[in-house]
């Protein structure tokens, strides 16, 4: 069953270097747009923080309000912050499938898919925080912060796994190149 999933055309297409390079380029472009957005907001986006509490939330919202940036942040959640997870998910799924040389390793694509799901949950919760301002719900702040923390935790695990897969495949390749095999 899993072989059919991993051997379909779309998955094979994602593993091609030109496709991965285009996705990496798109990801860099989106990161630059996030930098521009953060500059316009006047302070870091809530979902860029590792976690936050009610005090930090209020502090950020005051800066967003001073810069009249709450509406810009709201709009970015369902445009820029929706495009970004799609692009990085495709990139990381493609990288994992490209680097995985054993069938069980291909199952690691669950990590970028989990990050994607957590990012969407986080986006909805942050949007709700922005919508509710200036009303403050400590529970909503805690829920949004937990989603952010979970997203970052799984993201770091995913990046470590991709790095280890790269080493798994890269070290033998390098040794072969250096020894002339």
Secondary structure, DSSP 8 states (H G I E B T S, - for coil): -HHHHHTSHHHHHHTSHHHHHHHHHHHHHHHHHHHHHHHHHTS--GGGSS---HHHHHHHHHHHHHTT-HHHHHHHHTTHHHHHHHHHHHHHHHHHHHH--SHHHHGGGHHHHHHHHHHHHHHHHHHHHHHHTTS--HHHHHHHHHHHHHHHHHHHHHHHHHHHHHHHHHHHHHHHHHHT-
